[in-house]
Amino acid sequence: MVTSIALDRVFSALSLALDLAENVPYGHGRRVAFLSLVVSEKLGLGKEAMRELYYAGLLHDIGMSSAMAEEHFNSDIAMLHAKKGSEIVKNLPIGDKISDIIRYHHENWDGSGGFKIKGEDIPLGSRIIYAVDQFDIRFDKSRDYYDQKGHLMNWLKYNGNKMFDPEIVAILLKLMQADKFWLDMVHFDEIYARPDVVFDHIVYLDVDKLIGIAEVFADIIDIRSRFTYNHSKRLAKTALNVCRKCHNDDLTNGKIYIAALLHDLGKLVVPNEILEKQGKLDDYEFNVIKSHPYYTKVILRQIEGFEDIAQWAGNHHEKLDCSGYPERLCKEQLTFYDQLIGICDMYTALTEDRPYRKGLSHKEAIEMLGKSAKDGKIDSEVLSLIADLA
């Protein structure tokens, strides 16, 4: 039921999309959130502060959706993405409580970071996230942990009093003495679960708050390419207008709107050079593009209660004649809402101005889509509902 969606489930799933966008190891945001809780417990933080730190850990890189993982090592880039992230989260539930944590999560203990603040003037949550963030992007799950353990512990020791709060470094070094710490890192995906401190105080979201989150992520998705700026919101508006003509209930309309806003979530895995390419894509590039609805569905399915939304968003490139992607679903496997979002996506793309062409008129776009309907690829009845919007 979409009216009882837990905030932590939403942020946890969407953190995976941010990992894909940033080209950091999958699950990075979750590991940063988890390790931040472990450290905060050793420091004796209260439960509310721990919960806020967990959410901040999941979203700490929300401002760097188009950056590469190695840019974490550039203090100027780090400051810019932290600043942007602190502004973005203010539009999310509890964002005002975690904004400063994210803003300063790349500040060095010695004051040499981008904002030039140092020591205990840096928020404690920021100091914790910075240390575990930098550790996690250096830890390689594909290698034996005992080949990395000594190097990483020495790196932490060296950067205590420089990059990191020495008290936090001491806690991490003590934790790292136990094999369990490293085995938990290796097997994190298998052991990851909702932390007790979050389980004790689950925050549920109504449809309006879910729409607000989806709108924020739609902007993150679309801003990566000048070709698709505002695409998701335009598509969502068209789909919602069709649903209102069908006299759907408010809950269904809200779910469709969310699915439309997030339909391209998986595009965060696509490199910018492919998204921005003006010429014809080669076979490799096209296959990368074709993977995006797969990732959309995989990520959204991790949110309990989003089953319909995940299906509608993830099926937007499937076709009635089984020629679509990524699952090659057929007519009998596709719902009205799958087709609605898919055809609205095609319509929106055709009517948008692109750097290399002017958008088609409503009439021209409907005529072009009519050929696809005639060929049995898309639903003519759904298309007629879009045509009647003019």
N, C-alpha and C positions, 0 to 999 in steps of 0.2 A: 504493500500500500504506500503510495508516494507521499501520503500525508504524515508518515512516521519514519522519516529518513533521518538517520543519526549523523550529526555534523562530522564526527571523527571518521566515519566510513567514507563520507564525501571527500574530505580533505586527504585521507589516506590514498584513495583511488586516484584523485587528481594529481597527487604528488608523483605518481608514476608517469603521468603525461609530462610533467615538468622535467623528470629525469630524461625522458626521450628527447625533449627539446634541447636540453643542455648538453647532451652527449656525455653524461656521466653514467656510471654503472647503475643499471636498473635496480630500483629499490633504495637508491641513495637517500632520498628524503625520509623514508621510513627508518633507515638505520640511524640517521642523524637524530631523528625524534626519539628513537629508542635509547640510544646511548646518552642523549641529553638527560633523559629521565633517570638513568642509572647514576649519572654524576650528580644530578640535583638531589637525589635521595641521600647520597653520601654527604652532601653539604647541608642536609636538614631543611630543605625548602618545604613550605607548606603545600598542601594538595592543590589549592587553586593556582599557585604559581607554577607548580609542576604541570598542570593541565595546559596552561597558557604556553609553557615552554615546549610541550609536546606539539601543539598546533603550530607554533612558530618553526619548529624543526621540520615539520612536514612541508611547510610553505616557504622555507628560508630563501630559496632561489627563485621565487615567483617572478622576480624582476629581470631575470636573465634568460628568457625563453629562447632567444636566438643566439646565445653565446655558446662557445665550445668549452669543454671541461678545463682545458689548460688555461683559460682566461681567469680561473680562480687564482692564479699565481700573479696576476697583474693587479697591483693595488688600485690603480685608477679605474680599471674596468670593474673591479670588485666594489669600489665605492659607488660607482654609478648604478650597478645592478641592485645593490643593497638599498640605495636611496629610492630607486624606482619601485622596488618591491615593497618598501614601507608605505609608499603612496597607494599602490594597488590594493594591499590588504585592508586598507581603511574602508573599502567598499564591500568587505566580506563580514559575516557574523564574527564577533569578537575581535575584528581586525584592529580596532582602536587600542586593544590591550596588548597586542603583539607587534604593533607597528615599529616601536622603538627597538625592540629586540632584533627585528630584521634589519632595520636601518643601520645598526652598528655592529652587525655580526662579522665584519671583516676588519675591525679595528685592532691594531697591535697593542699589546700591553705597554710597550715602551713609547707609545704616542706617534709612531711613524706611519700609521695608517692614513687613509684618505681624509678622515674628518679631524685628524690630529688631536684626538682626545686619548687619554691614557689611564692605565691603572684602574682604580675603583670608580673612576668617572664613567667608565664604560659599563652599561647595564650588565648585571650578572648573567642574565639569560643569553646576551650576545656573546659574552666570554665563553660560556659553556658550548654554545652552538659552533662558534669559530673553531675551537680545539677539536671537537669530534668531527666536524665537517672536513677539516683539513686532513685529519687522520683517515677518514673513510675514502676520500678520493685518492689516497696513496696506497690503500690496502687492495691487493689484487687477489680476488677470490679464486682465480684460475690457477694460482700458484700455491704450493705448500706453505702453510702459515709459518712453520718453524724456520723457513728460509727468509722470512721477512721480519720476524719478531724482533730480533736484535737491532736491525737497522732502524725500524720504526720507533722503538723505544729510545734509541740514541738520538734520533731526530727530535723526538718530543723533549728529551732532557736538554738538548742544545737550545731549543726555542723557548724554554721556560724563562720568564723575565724579559723575553724579546717579543715574540709573537703572542705568547699565551700567558694567562694568569698562572703563576707558579703553583698555587694551591690546586687548581684544576689539573695541571700536569701531574702533580703528585698523586692525585686520586686515580687518574688514568693509568699511571705506571704501576700502581699497586694492583689495580684490576687486571692488568696485562700479565702479571706474574702467574695467574691461574690459566691453565689450559682451556678451561670453560669459556673464558672471554673470547679466545681465538676460534674455538669450535662454534660458538654462537654466531660469530661473524661469518664463518664458512657456511653454516646451515641456517642462516637468518631467515630465508624465505620459508623454510619448513616450520620454524618455531615462532614466527611473527604472529602475534595475536593482540587483541585490544588490551592495553595495559589496565591494571586494576584501578589506577587513579582516575582513568577515564571511564571505566565501567561503573565506578561508584557515582558518577555524575554525568550521565549521557544527556547530551543536548539534542533535541529533536527539532527538525525544521519543517515549516509549512511550505506550501507551494510557492508563495511569494518570495520567501527567502531563498529557496532553491533556484527560482528564476534569476534572482539577483546574482547568485554565484555563477550560474550559467552565462549570464551576460558578461561578467568579468572575464571568464575564460574564453568566451567568443571573441572578445577584444584581443586577448593574448594570442589566439590562433590566427586571427585575420591580419593583425598588424605586422606579421612577419613578412608579408608580401604586398607590394604596391598593387599587384594584380587582383587581390582578394579583399582589400580593405573594406570593412563593413559588410562583407558578403553574408556572413552567418546571420546577422541581425535582419538584413533585408529578406533573406530566405525565410527566417522564422516569422516575420510579419506577414509574408504571403501565405504561409501554411496556416497561421492563426486565422487569417481572414477567411480562408476556405472552410476551416473548422466551424467558424461562427455561422457561415452560411448553411452548414449542415445541422445547426442547432444542437451541437454537442454540449454536454455538461461542462462546467468550469474546470473540473478536475482533469478531464480528458484534454481540454484545450491547453491547460497548463503543462501537461505532460508532453504534448506535441510541441509546444513552444520550446521547452527545455531540450527535447531531442533534436529539434532543428538548430538550436543555438550550438549544440555540442556535436553535430554530425561530423565535423571535420577535426575533432579532437586528435585523431590519429595522425593528422598532417604534421603534428609537432615532431614526428619522427623523420620527416622529409627534410633533407638539407636545403638551406636557403638557395644554393646555387641551382638546384633543380626547380624549386618554386619560382625563381626569378628568370628562368631561361625563356627567352622570347622565341627561339627557333624550335624546330621539331625535336621531341625527346627521343633519345636512342632507346633500345630495348631495355637496357639496364635501368635507365632513369624512369621509364614508363612502369616497370615492375615495382620500383620503389614507391612511385605514386600510388599504384594499385594496392599497396599494402595498407594504406591509411584507414580504410573502413574496418579492416581486421582489428587494428589497434584500438580504434574507437569502441568497438563492441567488447573487446577483452577488458578494457579499462572500466567502462561503465557497468559491466556485469559484476564487478567487484563491489558495487554499492547495493546492499540489500534493499530491495524495494524498487530498484531501477530496471527490472527485467524487461518491461515493455519499452522503456526509453532506450535501453541498450540495443534492442532489436530494431526499432524504428530508425535510430541513428546509424547503426552499423550496416543496415541493408540498403542504403540509399544509392548504391551503384549496381544493385542487382536488377535483372531484366526479366520480363515475363517469358521470353523465349530461351531462358537459361544461359544467355550469353554474357551476363554481367560478372562482377567480381566483388569480393574475393571467393565467394562460396559457390558460384554458378547455381544459385537457387532458381526455381522455376515458378510459374504462375501460381500453382496450387500451394506453394510454400510462402508466398508473399501476401501481406495484408494490405488493406486500403491505405493504412498509415505509412507502411513501408514505401508504397508507390507515391503517396502524397509528398513525402520529404524528398524522394528521389527526383520526381518531376519538377518540384519547386526548385531544387538545386540546379537542374538543367536550365529552367526558365530564368532563374536569377543570373546564372553565368552568361546566358545569351544576351540579357538586357543590360549588363554592366559594361561601362566603358573600360577598355583596357589600353595600355600604352600603345599597342600595335593595331587597335581597331576601335571604332565607336560601337557602343552597344546597340542592339537591334531594338526596334519599336516593339510594343506589346503585340501588335498584329503580326509582325514579321517573325517574332519568336514563336508564337502559337502556330503559325503556318509551318515553321521548320519542325517543331515538335510533333505536329500532325503527321508528318512523314514517318516518324518513329512509331507513332501509334498505329498507323496503317501497316507497318512492317511487323507488328505484333510485339514490339519491344516494351512499350509502356501502355498504361491503361487509358483508353480514350475517354472514359467517364470522368476520371480524375482530371484529365487535361481540360475537359469542358468546364469543370468547376473553376479552374484557374483562368480560363479564357473569359468567363463571365465576370471576372473581377474588374475589368476595364469599364 
